[in-house]
């Protein structure tokens, strides 16, 4: 608590690695049900052509993978694909490697320590950011790096907590919880990094979308995951495809 108090006084932020290990274990328990219920069943099928690639064999980067829950779920569902999980915090990667071994998918997952702006490029068919873009100090810089790592027809998938642009529309039980998480975890994490944009877990869509477009990628319109109930809100689902095209964007929604 003293670390958080100091961050409030100075505005310097608090990195994820500075929190108690309890935060990581609780976040893992929070993530499993969401990813098990939605990732393979709803989110990936909503992206045009991506599911077919994963079934036939694709290269996938899971950036900001944390304890590896999302990486393991995808590896279990798509045994012909190869997965690479990246996170800057080594203890999380160690836990992720153990989870992959327990799930019997360690042979098709590689976990590496790296940030969103320097993870290794391998011409990925899919780069996924699950609930982590808002934690980054420089999400625009991260997007520019994603562009350099994708295959010519690769896709950048971003899943973020859904939030309305108006504060009053987010004042529901789940929204209140996420505002607290944003105040004590997500926004301080961003403020502790370079650029320190501070989008927060309840960041409005307008600045987030603007930042994504400034990264130089051709963006499909944001799609709210209406088939993915998240209590009183839904997970945001966005699809970005490289190469850039000046032509009209097709919606990824079905």
ZAMAR-75847 format. One line per 5 residues: number of its first residue (from 1); for each residue x, y, z of C-alpha. Coordinates in nm, 4 decimals. Layout:
BEGIN
NUM = X,Y,Z | ...
end
This chain:
BEGIN
1 = 0.0000,0.0000,0.0000 | 0.2902,0.2345,0.0717 | 0.4076,0.1919,-0.2886 | 0.0650,0.2896,-0.4211 | 0.0458,0.5868,-0.1864
6 = 0.3817,0.7081,-0.3065 | 0.2678,0.6684,-0.6677 | -0.0386,0.8831,-0.5990 | 0.1809,1.1520,-0.4480 | 0.4437,1.1544,-0.7243
11 = 0.2544,1.0360,-1.0329 | 0.5420,0.8029,-1.1205 | 0.3246,0.4946,-1.1369 | 0.3639,0.1352,-1.0193 | 0.4753,-0.1456,-1.2503
16 = 0.3001,-0.4804,-1.2493 | 0.6187,-0.6394,-1.1171 | 0.6004,-0.4198,-0.8060 | 0.2727,-0.5717,-0.6870 | 0.2233,-0.8681,-0.4565
21 = 0.2302,-1.2126,-0.6155 | -0.1313,-1.2455,-0.5000 | -0.2320,-1.0090,-0.7800 | -0.0874,-1.2454,-1.0413 | -0.2537,-1.5556,-0.8994
26 = -0.5898,-1.3791,-0.8670 | -0.5630,-1.2434,-1.2218 | -0.4933,-1.5971,-1.3427 | -0.8066,-1.7254,-1.1692 | -1.0051,-1.4369,-1.3158
31 = -0.8767,-1.5075,-1.6679 | -0.9315,-1.8833,-1.6983 | -1.3154,-1.8792,-1.7093 | -1.3282,-1.5884,-1.9561 | -1.0776,-1.7365,-2.1974
36 = -1.2096,-2.0924,-2.1680 | -1.5635,-1.9763,-2.2430 | -1.4973,-1.7157,-2.5123 | -1.1587,-1.7208,-2.6799 | -1.2016,-2.0219,-2.9080
41 = -1.5825,-2.0244,-2.9142 | -1.6469,-1.6581,-2.9971 | -1.3524,-1.4215,-3.0309 | -1.1324,-1.6017,-3.2827 | -1.4244,-1.7134,-3.5056
46 = -1.5268,-1.3458,-3.5301 | -1.2034,-1.2674,-3.7176 | -1.2314,-1.3316,-4.0902 | -1.0130,-1.6229,-4.2003 | -0.8131,-1.6514,-3.8783
51 = -0.9728,-1.9676,-3.7397 | -0.9019,-2.1591,-4.0619 | -0.5354,-2.0580,-4.0471 | -0.5042,-2.1699,-3.6878 | -0.6597,-2.5057,-3.7657
56 = -0.4233,-2.5691,-4.0566 | -0.1131,-2.4378,-3.8787 | -0.0175,-2.0771,-3.8035 | 0.2352,-1.8746,-3.6056 | 0.0788,-1.6833,-3.3177
61 = 0.2241,-1.4236,-3.0801 | 0.0451,-1.3724,-2.7491 | 0.1851,-1.0411,-2.6246 | 0.1507,-0.9532,-2.2578 | 0.0635,-1.3169,-2.1928
66 = 0.1218,-1.2972,-1.8165 | 0.0763,-1.6411,-1.6618 | -0.0070,-1.7847,-2.0027 | -0.3751,-1.8687,-1.9633 | -0.4743,-1.7355,-2.3057
71 = -0.1727,-1.8987,-2.4728 | -0.2532,-2.2385,-2.3253 | -0.6213,-2.2178,-2.4249 | -0.5277,-2.1438,-2.7871 | -0.2601,-2.4141,-2.7969
76 = -0.5079,-2.6717,-2.6714 | -0.7602,-2.5787,-2.9402 | -0.5196,-2.5536,-3.2351 | -0.2558,-2.8302,-3.2103 | -0.1160,-2.7648,-3.5594
81 = -0.0214,-2.4059,-3.4786 | 0.2877,-2.2728,-3.3039 | 0.2492,-2.0215,-3.0200 | 0.4898,-1.7666,-2.8735 | 0.4029,-1.5997,-2.5442
86 = 0.5755,-1.2750,-2.4494 | 0.5835,-1.0869,-2.1225 | 0.8345,-0.8559,-1.9560 | 0.8011,-1.0237,-1.6135 | 1.0004,-1.3459,-1.5851
91 = 0.8144,-1.4974,-1.2847 | 0.4934,-1.4853,-1.4897 | 0.6662,-1.6652,-1.7755 | 0.7924,-1.9317,-1.5364 | 0.4370,-1.9898,-1.4182
96 = 0.3159,-1.9945,-1.7799 | 0.5691,-2.2626,-1.8719 | 0.4461,-2.4795,-1.5826 | 0.0840,-2.4359,-1.6881 | 0.1692,-2.5330,-2.0459
101 = 0.3452,-2.8454,-1.9223 | 0.0512,-2.9399,-1.7001 | -0.1870,-2.8912,-1.9958 | 0.0261,-3.1063,-2.2263 | 0.0956,-2.8278,-2.4780
106 = 0.4519,-2.7293,-2.3881 | 0.5753,-2.8768,-2.7165 | 0.3984,-2.6079,-2.9190 | 0.4476,-2.3020,-2.6973 | 0.7622,-2.0937,-2.6508
111 = 0.7644,-1.8327,-2.3767 | 1.0126,-1.5462,-2.4043 | 1.0844,-1.2386,-2.1934 | 1.0174,-0.9286,-2.4024 | 0.8111,-0.6122,-2.4058
116 = 0.5379,-0.5224,-2.6532 | 0.7850,-0.2978,-2.8364 | 1.0692,-0.5471,-2.8804 | 0.9293,-0.9014,-2.8983 | 1.0881,-1.1118,-3.1693
121 = 0.9467,-1.0850,-3.5218 | 0.8570,-1.4125,-3.6931 | 0.6007,-1.3085,-3.9594 | 0.3095,-1.4007,-3.7369 | -0.0269,-1.4912,-3.8809
126 = -0.1881,-1.3601,-3.5612 | -0.0646,-1.1236,-3.2923 | -0.2967,-1.1116,-2.9913 | -0.3184,-0.8528,-2.7129 | -0.5563,-0.9797,-2.4439
131 = -0.6517,-0.7214,-2.1810 | -0.3081,-0.5600,-2.1847 | -0.3007,-0.2709,-2.4333 | -0.4380,-0.0288,-2.1733 | -0.1545,-0.1225,-1.9339
136 = 0.1145,-0.0115,-2.1782 | 0.2924,0.3196,-2.1508 | 0.3312,0.3478,-2.5267 | 0.0514,0.1549,-2.7018 | 0.1178,0.3430,-3.0273
141 = 0.4799,0.2304,-3.0238 | 0.3643,-0.1224,-2.9503 | 0.1331,-0.1065,-3.2511 | 0.4145,0.0076,-3.4759 | 0.6210,-0.2886,-3.3626
146 = 0.3302,-0.5261,-3.4277 | 0.3251,-0.4008,-3.7863 | 0.6872,-0.5072,-3.8268 | 0.6230,-0.8578,-3.6912 | 0.3153,-0.9590,-3.8917
151 = 0.3061,-1.1672,-4.2069 | 0.1732,-0.9860,-4.5148 | -0.1810,-1.1042,-4.4432 | -0.1409,-1.1207,-4.0663 | -0.3975,-0.9979,-3.8166
156 = -0.3615,-0.8044,-3.4918 | -0.6340,-0.8999,-3.2459 | -0.7049,-0.6754,-2.9470 | -0.9439,-0.7736,-2.6686 | -1.0109,-0.5011,-2.4132
161 = -1.2728,-0.4418,-2.1426 | -1.5688,-0.2644,-2.2990 | -1.6367,0.0891,-2.1799 | -1.8768,0.3585,-2.2934 | -1.7353,0.7011,-2.3713
166 = -1.9544,0.8668,-2.1066 | -1.8724,0.8091,-1.7395 | -2.2379,0.7842,-1.6380 | -2.2883,0.4867,-1.8703 | -2.0153,0.2880,-1.6935
171 = -2.1510,0.3283,-1.3412 | -2.2742,-0.0273,-1.2986 | -2.1409,-0.2985,-1.0615 | -1.8746,-0.4276,-1.3017 | -1.7808,-0.0815,-1.4222
176 = -1.7183,0.0279,-1.0642 | -1.4895,-0.2703,-1.0045 | -1.2905,-0.1967,-1.3172 | -1.2558,0.1704,-1.2331 | -1.0969,0.0596,-0.9044
181 = -0.8658,-0.1809,-1.0867 | -0.7763,0.0928,-1.3333 | -0.6949,0.3352,-1.0527 | -0.4741,0.1012,-0.8512 | -0.3265,-0.1306,-1.1169
186 = -0.3707,-0.0455,-1.4842 | -0.3176,0.3291,-1.4989 | -0.0220,0.3231,-1.2552 | 0.1338,0.0472,-1.4677 | 0.1173,0.2691,-1.7753
191 = 0.2467,0.5734,-1.5855 | 0.5525,0.3747,-1.4735 | 0.6668,0.3275,-1.8361 | 0.8013,0.5508,-2.1095 | 0.5448,0.7820,-2.2751
196 = 0.3035,0.6996,-1.9871 | -0.0150,0.7439,-2.1908 | -0.2366,0.6071,-1.9142 | -0.5360,0.4782,-2.1103 | -0.6646,0.2808,-1.8136
201 = -0.9013,-0.0171,-1.8100 | -1.1959,0.2152,-1.8666 | -1.0290,0.4115,-2.1443 | -1.2620,0.5682,-2.3982 | -1.2726,0.4120,-2.7445
206 = -1.1945,0.7346,-2.9320 | -0.8354,0.7864,-2.8058 | -0.7665,0.4131,-2.8103 | -0.8771,0.3819,-3.1728 | -0.6814,0.6928,-3.2694
211 = -0.3666,0.5469,-3.1171 | -0.4161,0.2197,-3.2994 | -0.4547,0.4000,-3.6326 | -0.1405,0.6087,-3.5689 | 0.0568,0.2863,-3.5482
216 = 0.0209,0.2612,-3.9283 | -0.2066,-0.0423,-3.9513 | -0.5259,-0.0684,-4.1559 | -0.8059,-0.1043,-3.9037 | -1.1365,-0.2809,-3.9273
221 = -1.4084,-0.1020,-3.7300 | -1.4170,-0.1913,-3.3585 | -1.6644,-0.4697,-3.2833 | -1.8313,-0.5028,-2.9498 | -1.8420,-0.8673,-2.8443
226 = -2.2175,-0.8817,-2.8048 | -2.2091,-1.2622,-2.8016 | -1.9625,-1.2531,-2.5112 | -2.1525,-1.1551,-2.1966 | -1.9258,-0.9910,-1.9406
231 = -2.1786,-0.9335,-1.6679 | -2.3250,-0.5895,-1.7470 | -2.0718,-0.5263,-2.0210 | -1.8996,-0.7064,-2.3059 | -1.5414,-0.7627,-2.4117
236 = -1.4283,-0.5338,-2.6894 | -1.3036,-0.7133,-3.0006 | -1.0999,-0.5404,-3.2671 | -0.9308,-0.6636,-3.5803 | -0.6446,-0.4949,-3.7619
241 = -0.4953,-0.6272,-4.0818 | -0.1662,-0.5577,-4.2584 | -0.0844,-0.4491,-4.5318 | -0.2297,-0.1007,-4.5159 | -0.4907,-0.0282,-4.7795
246 = -0.6525,0.3052,-4.8635 | -0.9700,0.1255,-4.9644 | -1.2781,0.0904,-4.7437 | -1.2477,-0.1397,-4.4457 | -1.4782,-0.4403,-4.4149
251 = -1.6335,-0.5094,-4.0814 | -1.5036,-0.8101,-3.8945 | -1.8453,-0.8624,-3.7405 | -2.0594,-1.1484,-3.8612
end
